[in-house]
């Protein structure tokens, strides 16, 4: 597992997890684009499938002969816009007057498919874990796309909001496909914890972690704070991500709540 903490992002594109060196086995490039008002960014990386997810701000995004004005006030209370394009499909982003911030991921994919802009309505929030584990792992999940609505892609992407004092990515689970998590907190000085395999890490705003084959990766959010994280999974050739494997010794926690200890009255 590799763990990265970045200072405040500079204007322009910052690579957070490159598809080279120690992280070559992640099979994807992941980074953040920060634009000031009126800035124009041209993405001509024709060799790769790419995704552009709006974190906040407003912009006009163009692909092929199509364009759309999009906006997102913040990433905690509003679902994302996300553009998915194949190789050989250039993208142009023009920021609105107050600027914009995007997350981007690129990976190899020889398949040709139509670009698609996913709307906030398609990425609607769902409460996951509700009614189980005495609500200690209830969280908000927004799946942008997976094999059910983008089977031609080599990527799976979504967002999770960990509620104050609660767990997410729980029970502990793992999968052979590489995955990237990137975090933001509200308020910004917040923090959380994760355990990658058996190694604990403190998580701060703008941290990025890389998760590899077989590594469990449960998360917990500190009380008083909300934790947003973007997750991107890279399919393995011949082994698309579908269902994660829960660690056997902890699977029981999703069963009857009466089995979970409570203090006596």
QUIJO-V546149 format. One record per pair of residues at least 6 apart in sequence whose ideal C-beta (glycine too) atoms are under 6 Angstrom apart, sorted by sequence separation. I is the first residue (numbers start at 1). J is the second residue. D is the distance in whole Angstrom. If there is no record, write none. Layout:
# QUIJO-V546149
i->I j->J d->D
i->I j->J d->D
This chain:
# QUIJO-V546149
i->17 j->23 d->5
i->72 j->78 d->5
i->162 j->168 d->4
i->211 j->217 d->5
i->221 j->227 d->4
i->235 j->241 d->6
i->60 j->67 d->6
i->61 j->68 d->6
i->194 j->201 d->5
i->129 j->137 d->4
i->130 j->138 d->5
i->160 j->168 d->5
i->233 j->241 d->5
i->19 j->28 d->6
i->60 j->69 d->5
i->129 j->138 d->5
i->194 j->203 d->6
i->19 j->29 d->5
i->129 j->139 d->6
i->146 j->156 d->5
i->18 j->29 d->6
i->70 j->81 d->4
i->127 j->138 d->6
i->128 j->139 d->6
i->191 j->202 d->6
i->192 j->203 d->4
i->17 j->30 d->4
i->58 j->71 d->4
i->128 j->141 d->5
i->144 j->157 d->5
i->191 j->204 d->5
i->16 j->30 d->5
i->144 j->158 d->5
i->16 j->31 d->5
i->125 j->140 d->5
i->126 j->141 d->5
i->143 j->158 d->4
i->15 j->31 d->4
i->54 j->70 d->6
i->56 j->72 d->5
i->142 j->158 d->6
i->14 j->31 d->6
i->125 j->142 d->5
i->142 j->159 d->4
i->188 j->205 d->5
i->13 j->31 d->6
i->14 j->32 d->5
i->54 j->72 d->5
i->56 j->74 d->6
i->197 j->215 d->5
i->123 j->142 d->5
i->141 j->160 d->5
i->196 j->215 d->5
i->13 j->33 d->5
i->55 j->75 d->5
i->183 j->203 d->5
i->185 j->205 d->5
i->2 j->23 d->6
i->123 j->144 d->5
i->139 j->160 d->6
i->140 j->161 d->4
i->184 j->205 d->6
i->196 j->217 d->6
i->61 j->83 d->6
i->63 j->85 d->6
i->9 j->32 d->5
i->11 j->34 d->5
i->139 j->162 d->5
i->195 j->218 d->6
i->183 j->207 d->5
i->9 j->34 d->5
i->11 j->36 d->6
i->194 j->219 d->5
i->54 j->80 d->6
i->86 j->112 d->6
i->89 j->115 d->5
i->118 j->144 d->5
i->182 j->208 d->5
i->53 j->80 d->5
i->54 j->81 d->5
i->86 j->113 d->5
i->193 j->220 d->5
i->63 j->91 d->5
i->181 j->209 d->5
i->192 j->220 d->6
i->53 j->82 d->4
i->139 j->168 d->4
i->192 j->221 d->5
i->62 j->92 d->4
i->85 j->115 d->4
i->136 j->166 d->6
i->137 j->167 d->4
i->180 j->210 d->6
i->192 j->222 d->6
i->52 j->83 d->5
i->191 j->222 d->5
i->216 j->247 d->6
i->61 j->93 d->5
i->84 j->116 d->5
i->179 j->211 d->4
i->51 j->84 d->5
i->137 j->170 d->5
i->59 j->93 d->5
i->60 j->94 d->5
i->83 j->117 d->5
i->178 j->212 d->6
i->50 j->85 d->5
i->190 j->225 d->3
i->192 j->227 d->5
i->59 j->95 d->5
i->82 j->118 d->4
i->49 j->86 d->5
i->59 j->96 d->6
i->176 j->213 d->5
i->49 j->87 d->6
i->58 j->96 d->3
i->48 j->87 d->6
i->113 j->152 d->4
i->47 j->87 d->6
i->174 j->214 d->5
i->185 j->225 d->5
i->186 j->226 d->4
i->46 j->87 d->6
i->59 j->100 d->4
i->79 j->120 d->4
i->111 j->152 d->5
i->174 j->215 d->6
i->46 j->88 d->5
i->57 j->99 d->5
i->174 j->216 d->5
i->185 j->227 d->6
i->57 j->100 d->3
i->80 j->123 d->5
i->57 j->101 d->6
i->79 j->123 d->4
i->172 j->216 d->4
i->184 j->228 d->5
i->56 j->101 d->5
i->109 j->154 d->4
i->44 j->90 d->5
i->55 j->101 d->4
i->172 j->218 d->5
i->183 j->229 d->5
i->107 j->154 d->5
i->43 j->91 d->4
i->54 j->102 d->6
i->55 j->103 d->6
i->169 j->217 d->6
i->170 j->218 d->5
i->181 j->229 d->5
i->182 j->230 d->5
i->68 j->117 d->6
i->169 j->218 d->5
i->42 j->92 d->5
i->52 j->102 d->5
i->53 j->103 d->5
i->169 j->219 d->5
i->181 j->231 d->5
i->168 j->219 d->5
i->41 j->93 d->5
i->52 j->104 d->5
i->63 j->115 d->5
i->180 j->232 d->5
i->167 j->220 d->5
i->40 j->94 d->5
i->51 j->105 d->5
i->179 j->233 d->5
i->39 j->95 d->5
i->50 j->106 d->5
i->177 j->233 d->5
i->178 j->234 d->5
i->162 j->219 d->6
i->164 j->221 d->6
i->177 j->234 d->6
i->48 j->106 d->4
i->49 j->107 d->6
i->165 j->223 d->4
i->162 j->221 d->4
i->164 j->223 d->5
i->177 j->236 d->5
i->35 j->95 d->4
i->37 j->97 d->5
i->49 j->109 d->4
i->164 j->224 d->6
i->37 j->98 d->6
i->45 j->106 d->6
i->164 j->225 d->6
i->37 j->99 d->5
i->82 j->144 d->5
i->36 j->99 d->5
i->79 j->142 d->5
i->35 j->99 d->5
i->177 j->241 d->5
i->35 j->100 d->5
i->162 j->227 d->4
i->34 j->101 d->5
i->161 j->228 d->5
i->33 j->102 d->4
i->160 j->229 d->5
i->175 j->244 d->5
i->32 j->103 d->6
i->159 j->230 d->6
i->173 j->244 d->4
i->174 j->245 d->6
i->173 j->245 d->6
i->31 j->104 d->6
i->158 j->231 d->6
i->173 j->246 d->5
i->30 j->105 d->5
i->157 j->232 d->5
i->171 j->246 d->5
i->172 j->247 d->4
i->28 j->105 d->6
i->29 j->106 d->5
i->156 j->233 d->4
i->172 j->250 d->5
i->28 j->107 d->4
i->171 j->250 d->4
i->27 j->107 d->6
i->154 j->235 d->5
i->171 j->253 d->6
i->156 j->241 d->5
i->147 j->240 d->6
i->49 j->154 d->6
i->51 j->157 d->6
i->76 j->186 d->5
i->133 j->253 d->5
i->132 j->254 d->5
i->134 j->257 d->6
i->134 j->260 d->6
i->103 j->230 d->6
i->105 j->232 d->5
i->107 j->234 d->6
i->30 j->180 d->5
i->76 j->226 d->6
i->27 j->178 d->6
i->26 j->178 d->5
i->76 j->228 d->6
i->75 j->228 d->5
i->17 j->180 d->6
i->26 j->210 d->6
i->23 j->210 d->6
i->17 j->208 d->6
i->16 j->208 d->5
i->17 j->210 d->6
i->1 j->196 d->4
i->3 j->201 d->6
i->6 j->206 d->5
i->5 j->207 d->5
i->4 j->208 d->5
i->3 j->209 d->5
i->28 j->234 d->5
i->27 j->234 d->5
i->2 j->210 d->4
i->1 j->210 d->6
